[in-house]
Amino acid sequence: MLKQLILENWKSFRYAELPLDPLTVLIGTNASGKSNVVEALEFLQRIARGENIETALAGDKTLPSIRGGVEWAARKPETKFTLKALVQGEDEQADYLYVINIQTLQLVKILEEYIEFKLFTENRVFNYIDTINTINLRNYFPSNISGLKEVKIGHIEIEENLEIHEILNKNKEINDEEFEKIYNKFLALKHQGKNFIIDALENILILNPIPSKMRDYSHLCESIKSDASNIASVLVALPDEQKAEVESTLSTYIKQLAAGGIQKVWAEEDSELRRGAMLYYQEEWKKGYNLPKIDARSMSDVTLRFLAIFTALLTRPEGSQIVIEEIDNGLHPSRAELLVRILREIGEKRKIDILLTTHNPALLDALGPEIVPFVVVAHRDSETGESKLTLLEDIDNFSKLFASYSLGDMTTKGAIERSLSRNE
């Protein structure tokens, strides 16, 4: 899973770090840099899928451009940028930092690309950072163990530029059996690093449901698109038992969020005319009296948006990252608390991390005080104009703010922006 995103000279950012938790909330005024953060994740996803650098930025016939394309990828007047993604390995035994440094002018090219690897053992701290040049992540295969930057076993500092077996042999606390165990684990985890990074980046879903595109038939597909135009086909493609379970859960959630009458949500394929799959629901307002089934062409924008969000949460692979911009779009304030509960419930159950952006004070208040450590504020420096990311609880007078305002009031009354400007 992704643990952190680091931006250097990316778009409006000079330098910023974004911690990523099971539920991370990114807030900030318009043009503060929130969408630039999301586009950094989208760019890394494209790289992990094998797109070349220029296409990943500028797009092509099938891939939309990231805003500004190549020309505006690097913060002016810079002509290069660096993105870093920290990925957690299996069972928290290792961390992998993927780094890519790109020149945007005059020639678009990779200046540097590498993986830093850090191993943690069960019984003692064993931090080993091995810098491995990649230049094309998907074709990377680890070389011999070399390139040490930092080594510590327990509390013992070990000199750099030694092979791993030399480091272990220099530590008299480690016997031959433990040495072999650590060494084999190191080799196994090191070779898995590329796959962990590719999986983490490929499994980012930047979800921006567009109801107008969700109203048509869609052809069978196993992976939900960013615009959610194919959620009906994703549901139809599920194995029968899983499909029934997902549709039952969708029905439960949308019944609570929508205006009461929805009893059942499902998708089915038009086998007669072969037009693809369509999304349906059925309403029941009076017990025993069912209205005709309603297809997506007649559903409200809000209903379609939240069916898309819940379908993504229920069908994406475990360990995925879902990014939802302006999740509150069209949300009635009375449903904010319910939406937060559903997001947490599905995210925790399916081990899916969620990054969401919002302006909605009702939604922020519904998140409750426990979300404070996971709220990040995007803002602009009043002198340089550069975008910055600041943890909400790191604002100097946050305790005073929190005593005076709810999270929602902090945003609507501009208290956060005033505090940040005073700290600059």
N, C-alpha and C positions, 0 to 999 in steps of 0.2 A: 504493500500500500504506500501511497505517497504520504510523506511526513512533512515536507517543506518545499516551497518554491522560492527561488532566489532570482531577482531581476537586477541586471546591471546594464544601464544605458538602454533599456528596452522602452521604446515609445516615450511616455512622459516621465518615466522613472530613471533616476540616476542610480540609486541602490535601494533595494527593499527586500524584506524577507516576509514570507507569508507562511505561518505554521498551519498545517492541515490536520484537523482532528475529525472524529466521527461526525460532528456537526460543527461547521465553521460558518460564521455569519459575517459577511463583508458589507459594511455600510459606508455612507459618504454622500456628499452632495453631488449634483450633476457635474460631469466633467472633472471629477476628482481622480479618476484613474481605475475605477472598478472594472470597466469593460476591457481595459488594457491588461489587467491581471488575467481575466478569462481568456483573452486571445493568446496570451503566453502559453497557457495550458493547451489551447487548441493547436498552436504551432508545434509544441513538443509531441502532441499526439500524432500529428501528420508526419513528423520525422520518424517516430517509432514505427509507423506504418509503411515506411520506405519511400516517402515522397522526397524528391530532391529539394534543395534549399529554396531555390527561386520559386518553384511551384508551390511549396508549402506557404510561402509568403504572398505571392501574387496570384495564386490560383491558376486554373486552366478551364477548359470547356466543361468539366464536370465538378470542379472544386472551386467554391467561391473564394475571392481574395480576402485575406485578413485586412482590415481597414488600413488604408494608406500604402498597402503593398510593401515592396522592397524599400521604396524611398523614405517612408516614415517609420520603418521598423526600429531604427536606431535613434536615440534621443539626439536632437540637433544640439551642437554642430558635430557630434560624433559620427563616425562612419562604421562602427562595429558595436555589437551587443553580445552579452553573455547571459545564458539562462542555465540555471542549475536545478536539478530535481533530486531530492533526497528520498530514497525508496527503502522501505523496511523489508528485509528478507523474511523467509519462513521462520516461524517460531521465535522471532525477534533475536535470532542468532547473529545477524549481520545487518549492516547498513551499507547501501550503495549510493554514492553521489555521482549522478550523471551530469557532465559539464559540456556545454557546446558554446564555442565562441565564433561568431560569424561576422565577416566583413560584408557591408552592403554596397559600398562604392569603392572603386569604379567597377570592379568585378565582384560578383556575389560568390563567396566561397567560404568554406570552413577553415578558420585559422587554427583552431585547436578543438579537439574532442577527446574526452577521456572519462574513465570511471575510477572513482576512488572507493576502495573497499575497506570496511572496518568490521572486525570479528569480535564477538563477545563470547567467552566460554562460560560454562555452567558454574564453576567453583571460584574463578578469579577473573579479575578484569584483564582482558587481553586485547588491547587496541592496536590494530595493525592497519595502517593506511598504505595501500599499494596503488600508485598511479599507473593506469594502464591506458596507453593511447589507443584510440579506436578508429577514427575517421571512417565512418559508416557503421553505425550501431548494429544494424542487422547482420552484417558480415563479420562482426568482431568475434575473435576467438582468443582467449587469454594466453599470453606468452608465459615463459618461465617466470617464477616468482622473483621480482626485482623492483627497483624504484621505490624503496622505502622512504617515507616521509616522517613517520612518527611511530614509535614502538614503546609499549609499556606493558610489563607483565606484573600483576599485583601492583606494588608500589616501587618496583625497580625500573629505573630508566635504562634502556638498552641503546647502545650507539647505533647510528644509522648505517645504511648501505651494507647490511649483512644479509645473507640468505636466511630463510626462515629456520632451517635446521641449525644454523649457527647461533641464532638468537635463542632458540629453545635450549640448546646444549650449554649456553653460557649461564642459564638460570639453574642453579643447583637444587632449587625447590622442585623441579620437575623430573620425575623418573622416566625411564624408557617407555613404560606402558602409557603414561599420560602424554608423553611427547608424541607417540604414534597416534594417539586418539586426537590430539589437537591438530596435528599435522594433516591427518586424513580429512578432518572436518574442514580445515582451512582450504584444502584443495577442492573439496566438493562444493563448498559455498562460493569460492572464487569463480568456479566454472559456471555456477548457476546465475551469477550476477546479471549477465546480459538478459537472460530470460525474465528475471524479476523486473528489471527496468522496462523492457519492452511490454510485458504484461500490464504493469502499472500504468504506463503511458497510453497504451492502446485502449485500455479499459476506462479511459476518461470519456464520459458522455457529456458534451455541452448541450444541454437540453433547452431548446427555445421553441415550444409548441406553437404552431401557426394553425389556428382552427380552420381557416379557409382551405388549407391543404389536407386537413384531416377528414374532410367531408366526402371525399371521392373514394372509389374502390381502390384497393392496393393489392399488388401481386405478392405471393407468399415470400416471406423473408424472415430470417431468424434474429436479426439485429435491428433494434429500433433506430430510426434516423433522427438526426438532430432536430428536425422540424416536426417530428412525431407523425408525419403523414402516413406512416405504415403500421400504426399500432394494431389495427385490425388483423393485418396479415401476420404480425408477430404472434398474436394470440392464437390464430388458427394453426400456425406452424408448431405450437407446443404439443407434446404428447397428451393424449386424451385426459389422463388423470391430473396432470399438472395444469392443463387448460381449465378444467372444471374447478380446481382449487383457486387458481388466480382469478377467474371470473367471479367466483363466490366472494372472494375478498374484495375485489373491485366493487361489487354490488353493495357490500356492507358499508364501505367507506363513502361511496358517492351518494348513497341514500342519506347518510348523515350530513354531508356537505351541501347537497342540492336541496331543492325546495320540497322535500318530503315525499313526493309520490313515487320516486323511482324504486322499483322492487328488484329488478334483475338487469344485469349488464352482460352482454356476451358478443362474440364475433362469429360470423359464419361466412363460408365461401359460397359465392354464386356459381354453383356447379352447372346450372342449366345454361346460362349465357356466358359463362367463363369470364366474367368481368373482374374477378378477384375477390378480396375479402371486404366485408363491411361491418362496421360497429353498430350495435343495436342496444336499446334498453326498452323496458316495459314499465309502465306506470300503473299503480293501483291506488285510487283515491278513496274509493268506497269498497269495503271488504266484499270480496267475491265478484267485483266488477272490474275486469282488466281492460284497459284501453288497448288499441292496436299497437303493435311494436313500432317504435320510432327509430329511424336510422340516423346516422351521423349528420346527414344533410339538414336535419331539423333540430339538432341539438344546439344548445347555447354555447357561446365561445368559452365561458367559464367552465361549464361541464366538460367540454372537450379538453381544455387545458389540464384540468386536474385528473381526468382519466389518463392523459398522457403521462403525467408525473407519477401517478401510482403504478401504471403499467411498467414504466421504466424501473421503478424501485423493485417491483415484483418479478421482473424477468431478466434483469442484468445479472452477469456472473457475480458470485460472491467475491468481495474484495475490490469491487469497482468503485470508481469515484464519479459521482454525478454532480454537475455544476448547473445550477438553475438561476438565471438572471431574472430579477424582478419577479420573484415567485408570488408576490402579492398581487400581481396584475389581475384586476377584476374580483379580488377576494372581498367578500363582505366582512366588515370588522367582527361581526358576531361569530364568524367561522374560524377566526385566527387561532384560537386555543385548540380547537379540534384538529386543524391542519398540522400544528406543531406536534400534537400527540401522535398523529398518524406517521409523520416523517420520522420521529424518534422510534416508534414501534417497529416500523418496517426496516429502518436503517440498522437498528441493533440486532434484530432477528436475522437479517440476511448479511450482516457485516458489510454494509455499503456505506461509504463515507459521503457526506453531502456538504457541498459548498454552495451557499445561497447568498444572493444579494437582495436587499430590500430597502424600501423607504417607509414601509408601513408601520406606524407607531403601535397599532393594535397587535400586529404580529410580534414586534419587539417586546411589548409588554407580556404577551402570551408565552414568550420563551422563558421568562422568569429570571431571577437573579443568578441562578446556577449557570446560565449561559455566558455570563460576563467574561470569564477567562478565555472564551472562544469567539469573542466579537473583535473584529479588526476594523479600524477606521481608515479609509482612504481619504487623503486630503492633499492640498497643494501648499507648498511653501510660499509664503506671501512675498518673499523677495526674489527667489529664483524661478518660481513657477513649477518646479519639479514636483511630481507626485511622491507621496510617502505613504507608508503603511505603519500604523501604530496600534498596538493592542490597547483596547479600551481601558483596561485596568492600569496601563502604564502612563496614562495621562496624569500629570503631576497632582492636580487637585481632584482626582476622580472620586475619592471617598466623600469629599464635600458635595460633589455633583450628585452622587448616588443617594446621599442623604436628603437632597432637595428635590430630585426629579426621578420619575420612572425612566426606563430605557426609552420608551416612546416619546416622552416629553423632552428628553435630552436632544432628540433629533428634530422634533418639530419646533422647538424654541431656540435652536441654534447654540445650545450651551456647549456642545462638544467643540464646534468650530471656534467659538470664542476662547475656550481654554487652550486649544492647540495654537491659536495665533499668539496668545500671550506667552506661550512657552518658547516661541521661535526667537 
